[in-house]
Amino acid sequence: MDPLVENKQYDSYFIDVFRTWITCREMVTDRGYNVPLTFMTAENNDFYTLYQNIDAPAGFNNYDILGTKGEKRVLVKFTLDKEVVNRQDIITFRNSVNDTYGESTEVIYVVKIKPNTFVYKEIKETDEIFLMSELVFNRTKHRLVPKHVLMSEVEKKDVLSTYDCRDTQIPRMVTTDYVARYFGAKAGDMFKIYRPSPSSGMYITYRVVK
């Protein structure tokens, strides 16, 4: 049995929140961002302390995850204290992020229930929304999901040049695909995919996000 489940100190909801937080931490680092060492090494007891939100800054949680990559920043903003997030909540959250981290900071909102269309219209083009239920388990780490690597523009051009083709001739992956969303891929981005092969051990395929 999962040791988290065996530990009677934690209820099932906390366990799901902790697992969601772990997936978000992995998602931020898989996108190439740096995360504070205290977060990288945090285990269930450490997270439980963060989860209490003692002396948390106004508008934020102690367990919100800030990733940095040079001048770029991404903040995973947990909104789990609200059953349903509305348009005004997003405006308030975004203003808090702008004041604290700057307008260029990208935000990944983690929500309990899928918001209405007004919320999706309100978020910035660079911001994203994930349901908690999508993140309790990191699907990209499942043994049946092949390794995906988001390629740079230079790497993409090299592949197209090597195979003398256009990106429209490469198999597609839709922007709503979980893997594309997990890596923050945009239309036109290309993935290099490593698939196991019984004969050659491993073979490589490509997908272009559309």
N, C-alpha and C positions, 0 to 999 in steps of 0.2 A: 504494500500500500504506500501511496505517496506520503512522505514524512510530514508534509504540511497538513495533510488531511488527518493524520494520526495525532498531530499536536492539538489537543483540545482547547488550547489557549486562543486559537483563531477560529472565527466562524467562517462559513462557506463564502460569504460575500467578500470578506477581507482577503481570503485566499485568491478569489477571482481578481480583485483589484491588484494584488501583488503580482500575479501572473501577467496581468495587462501591463503593469509598469515595467516588468522585465522585458516584455516584447517591445515596448516603446523605447526602452534603453537600447535594445539590440537594433531597432530600426534606425535610430539616430546615428549610432556608430557605423552601421552598414551603409549609411549615406555619406560616410567619411567625416563626420563631425566628432569633435572631442567632447567627452562628458567628464564632469568632475570625478576624481579618483574615488571620493567617498561614495558616489553613486555606483561606480563600476564594481566596487567591492561589497556593496550593501547586500546583506542577506535578510531573511524574513524578520528577525528581531530589529535590525537596523531600520528596515522600512516601516515597521510598526511604530517606531518612535517618530519618524517623519510623518506618518499617517495621522498622528494626533494633532498635527498642525499647531503646535504650541508656538506662540509668538510669530506666526506666519505673517508675511507682509500683506497689507490690505490688497485684496483682489487676486491673491496668489495662494498656492499650496506649497508647503515645504517640499513636497515630492514632485512638483512640476520639474520637467527636465529641460535644462538649457544646454544646447549643443553649440560649439563654436568651430569655425573652420576659416582661419584667417580673419577677414573682416566680416564674414557671414555668420549669422546667428539663426538658430531655429529653436523655438520653445514649444515643448509638448505641454499644453494647458489642459489639465484635468478638470472637467466640469461636473464631477460625479455627485456634488452636493445638490445638484438640481436634477429633478426627475426629467424635465423637458426644458431644453434650451430654446429661448426665443430670440427674435431679432434684436431686442433691446439688450439682452445679455451679451450678444456678440459685440455690439457697439461698445458696451462698457468694458468687456474683456480687452478688445482691441485698443481702446484708449489707454488702458492700464499698461499694456505692453508697449505702446508708443512712448508713453511717459517714462517708463522704466528702462526699456532696452533699445528704443529707437524704432522709427517707422519701417526701417528696412528689415527688421526681424520677422522671419516667417513663423507662422503659428500652426501647430497641428492640434486641433481640438479633439479631445476624447469625450464622447457623450454617451449617455445611457440609452437614449431612444433617438431614432432618426428624426431630425428636425424637419420642419415644413420648408416649402420652397422659398419663403421669404428669408429664412436664415441663410440658405445657400446663395441667394442673390446678394446678401449683405457682406459675406466674407470676401476678403481681398482675393485677387486671382492667384496670388502666391500661397494663400493659406489653404488648409485641408481639414476635412472632418472624417474621423473614424468612429465607428461604434465600438463600445467596450467589448461587445460580443465578438467582434472581428479580431480582437487582440488578445483574448484570454489565452489563446494558443498561437504561437508563431508558425504560421503555415509554411513559411519559406524554409524552416528547419526540419520539416517532415521528410522522412527517408524516401518518400515517393516523389518529392518535388526536386527536380534537378537544380544544380547550382546555377544561379543567374548572376551575371556581372554586367552592370550598366556601363556602357562604353563611352569614352570621350568622343568629341566631334572628330578629332584627328584619327582615332582608331576606327571610327565608322567610315571615314573617307578611305582609309587604307583597305578595309574589307571590300568596299564597293569597287575600288580600283583593282584589287587582286582578282575579283570574280567578274570584272568588267560588266557591272550591272548597275541599275538604279535602285534606290531604296524601295520603289514601288514594286519591285520584283522579289523583294524579300518577304517571307511569311510575316503576317501581322500579329500584333498583340494590341487589344483595345485598351484605352486609357483607364477604363474601369476595372481591368483585371487586378486582382489582389496584389500580385507581384509588382506590377507597374506602379500601383499606388504606394506600396510598401517602400519602394526605392525612390519615390517622388519623381518618376519618369514623366516626361511631357511628350506630346505628339512630335514625331520626328526622331526621338531617341532610339537607340538600338541596344539590344541585349545580346550578349554572348552567353550561350547556354551549353553547359557541360552535361551530356547524357551518358549514362553507363551503357556499355555495349558488351555482349557476351563474347564477341570475337576479338575486337580491338581494345577492349578495356574501357575506352572513353572516346566519344566523338562529339564534335562541336557543331551546333546549329546557331542560327541567328534569328532574331525577331525584331521588327520595327514597330514602334508604338504608333498607333493611329487613332 
